[in-house]
Amino acid sequence: MEALTVSGIVGDGQTASGMIINSTFARLNRMLAQWQRKRWLIWHLVEDKFVGNGIKGGDGDPILLGPNGDIKMVRPDRIEAAFLRQTIPSQPNNIDYPLEEMKSYEDWCNVALKTQKSFPSYFFYDPAFPLGKLYVWPVMAPAGLYETHIVTKEVLSAFASLASPVLLPPEYEGAICWNLARITRAAFRKPVDEEINKLAKENLNTIRSANAAVSRLRMPDDLTRPGIYNIFSDQIR
């Protein structure tokens, strides 16, 4: 592995022992697992959906996210955005309505009637393990006419083995190599190498600048005056 050579753990022409290779391989996947949690290290967002059944989404019966959940996917640590899509067979156009996030369990606890059925306006995501729990409030009804769409980070796949290919944008190769070299030197109690640290940071900054995406600035609803009346939810937004 190149990271072992550039880190100085293994010299040119030398062969690393199986123990060193295995421990470095484990550190590689741990590093990628940490990167997965950082939005600016993920190059793409993906969209998934759940067709409303008029029941799922309320307290005690959340929409489950995970390999064996209602939305089959890798369990996300958070939901970046969500919206409701109205799908009426007799109408040619589907209409999307943004859902506002309740950012904490405390906010969800303040909802008095969590099983209320009406036009949804909010969502709360509990990143439980192994299945995440998505609550939509009010619960969408009637069944079959609405879809909950969620936007999450693309999965930064771990390496299954040393010989397993992983498809990543080309700029990730340098970032993985130099950051793994930095971590490997620390694991072997080697002195800090400022040049390796500099290259590791520069390569991560390349990914950061490529993936940077800043959404439009908007004022919190609590700080703005009531605006448009929503006939579906009987609320003023």
Backbone as CSV, one residue per row, in Angstrom:
resi,resn,N_x,N_y,N_z,CA_x,CA_y,CA_z,C_x,C_y,C_z
1,MET,0.851,-1.194,0.000,0.000,0.000,0.000,0.884,1.241,0.000
2,GLU,0.543,2.187,-0.862,1.356,3.389,-1.022,1.462,4.184,0.267
3,ALA,0.375,4.213,1.036,0.388,4.988,2.281,1.476,4.513,3.234
4,LEU,1.758,3.214,3.249,2.813,2.695,4.114,4.185,3.170,3.658
5,THR,4.365,3.316,2.357,5.656,3.762,1.833,5.872,5.244,2.084
6,VAL,4.879,6.075,1.728,5.053,7.529,1.887,5.085,7.931,3.353
7,SER,4.514,7.093,4.228,4.557,7.411,5.657,5.901,7.069,6.281
8,GLY,6.724,6.280,5.571,8.018,5.896,6.102,7.983,4.645,6.953
9,ILE,6.834,4.001,7.041,6.724,2.774,7.831,7.398,1.611,7.105
10,VAL,7.260,1.601,5.792,7.876,0.574,4.950,8.767,1.265,3.932
11,GLY,10.014,0.813,3.804,10.943,1.416,2.864,10.723,0.934,1.442
12,ASP,11.335,1.640,0.486,11.234,1.246,-0.919,11.803,-0.158,-1.113
13,GLY,11.043,-0.995,-1.799,11.486,-2.352,-2.070,11.201,-3.331,-0.960
14,GLN,10.757,-2.836,0.195,10.425,-3.723,1.306,8.975,-4.196,1.204
15,THR,8.685,-5.280,1.865,7.327,-5.830,1.899,6.803,-5.765,3.325
16,ALA,5.633,-5.191,3.467,5.037,-5.068,4.801,4.545,-6.423,5.289
17,SER,4.633,-6.635,6.582,4.130,-7.876,7.169,2.606,-7.909,7.107
18,GLY,2.057,-9.103,7.240,0.605,-9.239,7.220,-0.065,-8.472,8.340
19,MET,0.580,-8.427,9.514,0.008,-7.705,10.641,-0.080,-6.216,10.353
20,ILE,0.981,-5.640,9.749,0.978,-4.216,9.430,-0.072,-3.909,8.362
21,ILE,-0.156,-4.760,7.344,-1.146,-4.548,6.284,-2.563,-4.605,6.840
22,ASN,-2.842,-5.574,7.689,-4.192,-5.717,8.236,-4.564,-4.543,9.133
23,SER,-3.627,-4.091,9.958,-3.928,-2.973,10.854,-4.126,-1.683,10.062
24,THR,-3.322,-1.490,8.999,-3.474,-0.300,8.158,-4.787,-0.344,7.392
25,PHE,-5.168,-1.533,6.936,-6.436,-1.697,6.238,-7.609,-1.345,7.152
26,ALA,-7.533,-1.753,8.415,-8.588,-1.421,9.379,-8.651,0.086,9.608
27,ARG,-7.472,0.739,9.690,-7.458,2.188,9.874,-8.052,2.906,8.662
28,LEU,-7.818,2.360,7.469,-8.377,2.944,6.250,-9.897,2.976,6.312
29,ASN,-10.518,1.861,6.655,-11.983,1.821,6.706,-12.541,2.650,7.854
30,ARG,-11.798,2.730,8.958,-12.251,3.604,10.054,-12.210,5.059,9.619
31,MET,-11.187,5.432,8.862,-11.074,6.801,8.368,-12.233,7.139,7.434
32,LEU,-12.566,6.208,6.533,-13.676,6.441,5.606,-15.011,6.535,6.347
33,ALA,-15.166,5.762,7.419,-16.390,5.836,8.214,-16.533,7.211,8.856
34,GLN,-15.415,7.804,9.274,-15.448,9.162,9.817,-15.775,10.175,8.730
35,TRP,-15.203,10.005,7.556,-15.478,10.920,6.446,-16.955,10.900,6.072
36,GLN,-17.592,9.756,6.181,-19.000,9.626,5.793,-19.887,10.595,6.557
37,ARG,-19.487,10.962,7.754,-20.305,11.844,8.594,-20.137,13.325,8.240
38,LYS,-19.221,13.643,7.338,-18.926,15.044,7.029,-19.445,15.381,5.639
39,ARG,-20.421,16.285,5.602,-21.071,16.620,4.329,-20.071,17.089,3.275
40,TRP,-19.075,17.845,3.676,-18.147,18.414,2.696,-17.151,17.394,2.154
41,LEU,-17.162,16.172,2.694,-16.311,15.109,2.157,-17.092,14.130,1.273
42,ILE,-18.376,14.418,1.061,-19.217,13.574,0.213,-19.587,14.368,-1.031
43,TRP,-19.349,13.780,-2.189,-19.465,14.503,-3.448,-20.883,14.572,-4.003
44,HIS,-21.841,13.862,-3.388,-23.140,13.728,-4.036,-24.213,13.455,-2.997
45,LEU,-25.419,13.940,-3.254,-26.581,13.620,-2.428,-27.527,12.740,-3.229
46,VAL,-28.211,11.840,-2.548,-29.130,10.922,-3.227,-30.535,11.097,-2.656
47,GLU,-31.523,10.751,-3.465,-32.923,10.926,-3.087,-33.618,9.568,-3.018
48,ASP,-34.345,9.337,-1.941,-35.152,8.126,-1.776,-36.559,8.539,-1.386
49,LYS,-37.495,7.606,-1.509,-38.884,7.968,-1.230,-39.619,6.843,-0.519
50,PHE,-40.715,7.241,0.158,-41.630,6.292,0.792,-43.040,6.694,0.387
51,VAL,-43.780,5.752,-0.194,-45.158,6.018,-0.605,-46.056,5.950,0.621
52,GLY,-46.730,7.042,0.910,-47.532,7.115,2.123,-48.676,6.124,2.142
53,ASN,-48.886,5.504,3.301,-49.990,4.557,3.456,-51.052,5.062,4.418
54,GLY,-50.929,6.344,4.825,-51.907,6.923,5.726,-51.702,6.560,7.179
55,ILE,-50.687,5.737,7.459,-50.428,5.287,8.836,-48.990,5.591,9.249
56,LYS,-48.036,5.159,8.421,-46.618,5.290,8.750,-46.208,6.752,8.897
57,GLY,-45.367,7.002,9.899,-44.810,8.327,10.092,-45.171,8.958,11.413
58,GLY,-46.188,8.433,12.085,-46.597,8.988,13.356,-45.852,8.371,14.521
59,ASP,-46.140,8.851,15.695,-45.484,8.356,16.897,-45.825,6.887,17.101
60,GLY,-44.816,6.063,17.362,-45.020,4.638,17.567,-44.968,3.824,16.292
61,ASP,-45.031,4.477,15.146,-44.966,3.760,13.866,-44.208,4.609,12.845
62,PRO,-42.912,4.860,13.110,-42.144,5.719,12.209,-41.804,5.001,10.908
63,ILE,-41.370,5.769,9.913,-40.824,5.209,8.684,-39.395,4.786,8.992
64,LEU,-39.082,3.511,8.780,-37.777,2.978,9.148,-36.813,3.066,7.969
65,LEU,-35.582,3.517,8.253,-34.559,3.698,7.232,-33.391,2.759,7.516
66,GLY,-33.097,1.884,6.570,-32.001,0.945,6.748,-32.138,-0.213,5.784
67,PRO,-31.191,-1.157,5.806,-31.210,-2.279,4.864,-32.507,-3.081,4.897
68,ASN,-33.116,-3.208,6.069,-34.359,-3.964,6.192,-35.532,-3.075,6.572
69,GLY,-35.428,-1.783,6.287,-36.455,-0.837,6.679,-37.504,-0.611,5.602
70,ASP,-38.354,0.375,5.835,-39.368,0.743,4.845,-38.717,1.374,3.621
71,ILE,-37.687,2.172,3.841,-36.839,2.669,2.758,-35.531,1.899,2.855
72,LYS,-35.288,1.039,1.891,-34.110,0.164,1.948,-32.878,0.923,1.459
73,MET,-31.995,1.195,2.403,-30.814,2.000,2.139,-29.832,1.777,3.273
74,VAL,-28.628,2.286,3.117,-27.698,2.307,4.244,-28.200,3.342,5.242
75,ARG,-28.340,2.940,6.499,-28.876,3.864,7.507,-28.111,5.181,7.515
76,PRO,-28.786,6.316,7.248,-28.099,7.612,7.239,-27.929,8.161,8.658
77,ASP,-26.874,8.942,8.858,-26.696,9.576,10.167,-27.572,10.814,10.307
78,ARG,-27.990,11.386,9.157,-28.895,12.525,9.186,-29.572,12.653,7.829
79,ILE,-30.635,13.441,7.791,-31.343,13.736,6.549,-31.050,15.186,6.193
80,GLU,-30.517,15.402,5.008,-30.120,16.749,4.597,-31.324,17.611,4.236
81,ALA,-32.353,17.006,3.650,-33.562,17.739,3.259,-34.672,16.736,3.025
82,ALA,-35.916,17.209,3.018,-37.059,16.333,2.762,-38.189,17.158,2.168
83,PHE,-39.009,16.484,1.371,-40.184,17.156,0.826,-41.288,16.137,0.594
84,LEU,-42.496,16.636,0.481,-43.667,15.807,0.239,-44.084,15.977,-1.220
85,ARG,-44.329,14.876,-1.905,-44.786,14.929,-3.301,-46.221,14.439,-3.372
86,GLN,-47.082,15.302,-3.914,-48.476,14.944,-4.095,-48.626,14.223,-5.433
87,THR,-49.152,12.999,-5.407,-49.268,12.195,-6.617,-50.734,11.808,-6.819
88,ILE,-51.441,12.599,-7.592,-52.846,12.324,-7.883,-52.932,11.760,-9.290
89,PRO,-53.399,10.505,-9.450,-53.397,9.860,-10.766,-54.086,10.661,-11.854
90,SER,-55.134,11.407,-11.501,-55.898,12.144,-12.503,-55.211,13.427,-12.953
91,GLN,-54.142,13.815,-12.274,-53.438,15.047,-12.624,-52.089,14.708,-13.249
92,PRO,-51.708,15.416,-14.318,-50.460,15.082,-15.012,-49.200,15.527,-14.283
93,ASN,-49.327,16.526,-13.426,-48.146,17.094,-12.772,-48.136,16.767,-11.278
94,ASN,-46.968,16.347,-10.788,-46.793,16.137,-9.354,-46.303,17.421,-8.710
95,ILE,-46.804,17.707,-7.533,-46.454,18.944,-6.835,-45.650,18.588,-5.591
96,ASP,-44.536,19.286,-5.386,-43.670,19.058,-4.235,-43.861,20.158,-3.192
97,TYR,-43.898,19.766,-1.933,-44.022,20.697,-0.820,-42.860,20.453,0.143
98,PRO,-42.049,21.470,0.429,-40.913,21.268,1.338,-41.389,20.949,2.748
99,LEU,-40.632,20.096,3.423,-40.896,19.771,4.819,-39.835,20.434,5.688
100,GLU,-40.268,21.091,6.718,-39.336,21.755,7.639,-38.855,20.762,8.690
101,GLU,-37.570,20.811,8.995,-36.980,19.856,9.930,-37.166,20.272,11.379
102,MET,-37.584,19.331,12.202,-37.470,19.471,13.648,-36.093,18.936,14.003
103,LYS,-35.225,19.768,14.500,-33.816,19.420,14.601,-33.444,18.605,15.827
104,SER,-34.336,18.455,16.777,-33.975,17.723,17.987,-35.157,16.901,18.484
105,TYR,-34.833,15.887,19.303,-35.884,15.075,19.905,-36.750,15.927,20.829
106,GLU,-36.119,16.956,21.413,-36.892,17.851,22.283,-38.001,18.555,21.510
107,ASP,-37.693,18.966,20.245,-38.720,19.601,19.415,-39.862,18.628,19.132
108,TRP,-39.498,17.368,18.826,-40.523,16.366,18.560,-41.367,16.104,19.798
109,CYS,-40.755,16.148,20.967,-41.495,15.926,22.210,-42.537,17.011,22.459
110,ASN,-42.320,18.194,21.903,-43.245,19.305,22.122,-44.493,19.225,21.246
111,VAL,-44.533,18.281,20.312,-45.725,18.093,19.485,-46.787,17.391,20.329
112,ALA,-47.941,18.000,20.477,-48.958,17.471,21.384,-49.624,16.210,20.838
113,LEU,-50.090,16.250,19.585,-50.793,15.115,18.999,-49.954,14.582,17.844
114,LYS,-49.106,13.602,18.145,-48.135,13.121,17.169,-48.750,12.246,16.087
115,THR,-49.957,11.747,16.297,-50.620,10.896,15.297,-51.661,11.669,14.492
116,GLN,-51.661,12.974,14.582,-52.622,13.782,13.828,-52.479,13.516,12.334
117,LYS,-53.601,13.326,11.653,-53.603,13.070,10.217,-54.049,14.336,9.486
118,SER,-53.170,14.827,8.636,-53.464,16.025,7.872,-52.382,16.171,6.818
119,PHE,-52.240,17.353,6.264,-51.196,17.606,5.275,-49.881,17.858,5.999
120,PRO,-48.828,17.041,5.763,-47.572,17.181,6.521,-46.859,18.504,6.253
121,SER,-46.199,19.003,7.292,-45.401,20.221,7.177,-44.003,20.051,7.759
122,TYR,-43.801,19.049,8.625,-42.535,18.903,9.333,-42.060,17.454,9.273
123,PHE,-40.771,17.285,9.527,-40.229,15.945,9.706,-39.203,15.977,10.826
124,PHE,-39.082,14.838,11.497,-38.049,14.672,12.511,-37.381,13.335,12.283
125,TYR,-36.049,13.328,12.299,-35.307,12.086,12.083,-34.524,11.724,13.327
126,ASP,-34.796,10.526,13.821,-34.056,9.955,14.949,-33.060,8.947,14.373
127,PRO,-31.741,9.241,14.390,-30.758,8.334,13.783,-30.484,7.113,14.646
128,ALA,-31.538,6.391,14.976,-31.390,5.181,15.796,-30.608,4.131,15.010
129,PHE,-30.112,3.128,15.725,-29.320,2.073,15.100,-29.879,0.712,15.511
130,PRO,-30.047,-0.234,14.602,-29.555,-0.260,13.213,-30.486,0.374,12.193
131,LEU,-31.727,0.739,12.602,-32.663,1.370,11.680,-32.986,2.780,12.160
132,GLY,-32.809,3.766,11.280,-33.195,5.122,11.609,-34.712,5.260,11.609
133,LYS,-35.223,6.245,12.354,-36.667,6.435,12.484,-37.048,7.827,11.979
134,LEU,-37.893,7.843,10.947,-38.339,9.099,10.342,-39.795,9.348,10.714
135,TYR,-40.047,10.504,11.322,-41.405,10.905,11.676,-41.825,12.064,10.787
136,VAL,-43.005,11.980,10.241,-43.574,13.056,9.429,-44.828,13.557,10.129
137,TRP,-44.908,14.865,10.294,-46.049,15.415,11.038,-46.650,16.614,10.312
138,PRO,-47.985,16.637,10.280,-48.934,15.577,10.595,-48.750,14.363,9.678
139,VAL,-49.320,13.229,10.084,-49.191,12.009,9.291,-49.950,12.180,7.985
140,MET,-49.300,11.817,6.863,-49.919,12.040,5.561,-51.126,11.129,5.363
141,ALA,-52.190,11.728,4.849,-53.419,10.998,4.576,-54.139,11.727,3.437
142,PRO,-54.891,11.047,2.610,-55.163,9.613,2.591,-54.008,8.815,1.991
143,ALA,-54.134,7.505,2.079,-53.059,6.619,1.630,-52.904,6.649,0.119
144,GLY,-51.635,6.505,-0.319,-51.346,6.354,-1.732,-51.272,7.622,-2.551
145,LEU,-51.599,8.769,-1.976,-51.609,10.012,-2.743,-50.384,10.883,-2.484
146,TYR,-49.563,10.470,-1.541,-48.409,11.283,-1.192,-47.165,10.408,-1.034
147,GLU,-46.027,11.001,-1.341,-44.736,10.350,-1.152,-43.852,11.250,-0.305
148,THR,-43.164,10.663,0.651,-42.153,11.396,1.407,-40.805,11.165,0.753
149,HIS,-40.173,12.220,0.293,-38.866,12.136,-0.342,-37.816,12.674,0.623
150,ILE,-36.734,11.933,0.774,-35.638,12.360,1.651,-34.350,12.457,0.839
151,VAL,-33.495,13.369,1.238,-32.201,13.578,0.590,-31.116,13.288,1.616
152,THR,-30.218,12.361,1.282,-29.142,11.972,2.194,-27.808,11.942,1.457
153,LYS,-26.737,11.812,2.204,-25.408,11.760,1.609,-25.184,10.439,0.881
154,GLU,-24.473,10.505,-0.237,-24.034,9.293,-0.925,-23.172,8.461,0.022
155,VAL,-23.226,7.150,-0.120,-22.462,6.271,0.760,-21.008,6.212,0.299
156,LEU,-20.109,6.553,1.197,-18.676,6.444,0.936,-18.271,5.019,1.299
157,SER,-18.259,4.151,0.308,-18.115,2.719,0.552,-16.774,2.372,1.189
158,ALA,-16.815,1.462,2.135,-15.597,0.919,2.717,-15.010,-0.119,1.767
159,PHE,-13.736,-0.439,1.954,-13.072,-1.462,1.156,-13.366,-2.829,1.758
160,ALA,-13.929,-3.737,0.957,-14.228,-5.076,1.456,-12.955,-5.891,1.650
161,SER,-11.955,-5.678,0.801,-10.674,-6.368,0.905,-9.627,-5.541,0.178
162,LEU,-8.374,-5.939,0.282,-7.297,-5.214,-0.382,-7.438,-5.257,-1.898
163,ALA,-8.083,-6.286,-2.406,-8.221,-6.441,-3.855,-9.561,-5.924,-4.381
164,SER,-10.444,-5.474,-3.487,-11.769,-5.032,-3.914,-11.717,-3.607,-4.459
165,PRO,-12.238,-3.381,-5.662,-12.267,-2.020,-6.204,-13.375,-1.197,-5.546
166,VAL,-13.129,0.099,-5.381,-14.132,1.026,-4.874,-14.174,2.206,-5.829
167,LEU,-15.367,2.527,-6.302,-15.529,3.590,-7.288,-15.674,4.932,-6.578
168,LEU,-14.677,5.792,-6.742,-14.670,7.122,-6.139,-14.172,8.125,-7.168
169,PRO,-14.565,9.398,-7.037,-13.996,10.422,-7.910,-12.475,10.448,-7.769
170,PRO,-11.737,10.790,-8.830,-10.272,10.680,-8.816,-9.580,11.515,-7.751
171,GLU,-10.178,12.629,-7.328,-9.509,13.475,-6.345,-9.439,12.832,-4.962
172,TYR,-10.184,11.753,-4.745,-10.166,11.082,-3.446,-8.905,10.237,-3.254
173,GLU,-8.269,9.845,-4.335,-7.105,8.964,-4.211,-5.993,9.613,-3.401
174,GLY,-5.640,10.851,-3.755,-4.584,11.536,-3.018,-4.975,11.811,-1.581
175,ALA,-6.238,12.203,-1.360,-6.694,12.492,-0.001,-6.629,11.251,0.876
176,ILE,-7.028,10.113,0.340,-6.980,8.865,1.105,-5.530,8.490,1.411
177,CYS,-4.659,8.581,0.415,-3.266,8.170,0.595,-2.571,9.007,1.666
178,TRP,-2.632,10.330,1.544,-1.865,11.184,2.458,-2.469,11.232,3.855
179,ASN,-3.792,11.160,3.963,-4.402,11.156,5.286,-4.198,9.824,5.982
180,LEU,-4.201,8.736,5.216,-3.902,7.443,5.824,-2.441,7.391,6.262
181,ALA,-1.525,8.003,5.490,-0.119,8.072,5.887,0.038,8.835,7.199
182,ARG,-0.695,9.939,7.331,-0.632,10.729,8.573,-1.119,9.918,9.763
183,ILE,-2.240,9.237,9.587,-2.795,8.427,10.676,-1.884,7.256,11.011
184,THR,-1.287,6.647,9.985,-0.399,5.505,10.200,0.837,5.903,10.986
185,ARG,1.423,7.063,10.679,2.585,7.525,11.447,2.224,7.704,12.918
186,ALA,1.035,8.245,13.170,0.603,8.423,14.563,0.413,7.072,15.250
187,ALA,-0.131,6.094,14.505,-0.359,4.771,15.091,0.944,4.080,15.471
188,PHE,2.010,4.347,14.712,3.304,3.734,14.990,4.202,4.633,15.856
189,ARG,3.603,5.661,16.432,4.317,6.575,17.327,5.511,7.248,16.634
190,LYS,5.380,7.539,15.353,6.422,8.238,14.622,6.300,9.744,14.863
191,PRO,7.415,10.482,14.779,7.344,11.942,14.939,6.443,12.564,13.874
192,VAL,5.873,13.702,14.220,5.005,14.418,13.271,5.809,14.840,12.048
193,ASP,5.276,14.546,10.879,5.903,14.950,9.619,5.070,16.080,9.030
194,GLU,5.599,17.296,9.090,4.834,18.464,8.664,4.493,18.416,7.181
195,GLU,5.379,17.838,6.357,5.111,17.766,4.925,3.934,16.830,4.643
196,ILE,3.888,15.688,5.320,2.766,14.770,5.148,1.473,15.421,5.628
197,ASN,1.525,16.089,6.776,0.340,16.763,7.297,-0.151,17.844,6.341
198,LYS,0.779,18.572,5.726,0.413,19.615,4.771,-0.273,19.017,3.546
199,LEU,0.303,17.940,3.014,-0.287,17.303,1.840,-1.660,16.694,2.166
200,ALA,-1.794,16.140,3.353,-3.083,15.577,3.763,-4.147,16.666,3.814
201,LYS,-3.787,17.816,4.379,-4.734,18.925,4.482,-5.065,19.497,3.116
202,GLU,-4.065,19.664,2.260,-4.299,20.220,0.928,-5.230,19.330,0.112
203,ASN,-5.014,18.020,0.196,-5.870,17.107,-0.564,-7.300,17.093,-0.043
204,LEU,-7.472,17.206,1.271,-8.827,17.289,1.818,-9.496,18.595,1.408
205,ASN,-8.725,19.677,1.377,-9.287,20.964,0.961,-9.724,20.941,-0.499
206,THR,-9.036,20.155,-1.324,-9.455,20.004,-2.720,-10.851,19.395,-2.786
207,ILE,-11.071,18.364,-1.980,-12.399,17.740,-1.938,-13.421,18.720,-1.367
208,ARG,-13.019,19.432,-0.325,-13.938,20.385,0.306,-14.429,21.428,-0.701
209,SER,-13.501,22.005,-1.470,-13.872,23.038,-2.436,-14.722,22.470,-3.566
210,ALA,-14.450,21.217,-3.962,-15.233,20.596,-5.033,-16.653,20.278,-4.583
211,ASN,-16.813,19.922,-3.310,-18.126,19.497,-2.819,-18.920,20.603,-2.157
212,ALA,-18.327,21.774,-2.008,-19.007,22.867,-1.296,-20.307,23.238,-1.998
213,ALA,-21.390,23.271,-1.241,-22.699,23.648,-1.769,-23.454,24.348,-0.647
214,VAL,-23.677,25.633,-0.796,-24.340,26.425,0.233,-25.760,26.722,-0.225
215,SER,-26.734,26.294,0.573,-28.130,26.531,0.207,-28.488,27.996,0.407
216,ARG,-29.592,28.391,-0.179,-30.048,29.777,-0.074,-30.341,30.140,1.375
217,LEU,-29.979,31.357,1.738,-30.239,31.839,3.088,-31.722,32.120,3.247
218,ARG,-32.299,31.625,4.346,-33.691,31.919,4.630,-33.853,32.176,6.114
219,MET,-34.775,33.075,6.428,-35.036,33.418,7.816,-35.869,32.325,8.473
220,PRO,-35.610,32.019,9.748,-36.464,31.072,10.455,-37.908,31.544,10.447
221,ASP,-38.846,30.607,10.340,-40.263,30.968,10.280,-40.708,31.770,11.495
222,ASP,-40.098,31.485,12.642,-40.499,32.194,13.865,-40.148,33.674,13.822
223,LEU,-39.228,34.064,12.933,-38.790,35.457,12.863,-39.438,36.219,11.721
224,THR,-40.298,35.566,10.972,-40.966,36.220,9.847,-42.462,36.280,10.113
225,ARG,-43.113,37.236,9.471,-44.551,37.371,9.636,-45.269,36.288,8.837
226,PRO,-46.462,35.860,9.283,-47.210,34.846,8.539,-47.416,35.271,7.097
227,GLY,-47.360,34.299,6.203,-47.455,34.623,4.790,-48.578,33.906,4.083
228,ILE,-48.265,32.825,3.362,-49.222,32.182,2.484,-50.046,31.145,3.251
229,TYR,-51.348,31.154,3.002,-52.238,30.175,3.634,-52.229,28.895,2.823
230,ASN,-51.999,27.753,3.486,-51.970,26.442,2.849,-53.315,25.770,3.076
231,ILE,-54.068,25.563,1.973,-55.410,25.014,2.108,-55.396,23.545,2.528
232,PHE,-54.268,22.863,2.286,-54.188,21.438,2.630,-53.950,21.230,4.124
233,SER,-53.090,22.051,4.697,-52.734,21.886,6.105,-53.527,22.811,7.031
234,ASP,-54.285,23.767,6.454,-55.008,24.763,7.241,-54.049,25.563,8.126
235,GLN,-52.891,25.888,7.532,-51.886,26.645,8.257,-51.409,27.810,7.411
236,ILE,-50.912,28.849,8.087,-50.324,29.998,7.409,-48.830,29.874,7.514
237,ARG,-48.137,29.906,6.378,-46.694,29.763,6.350,-46.079,31.032,5.786
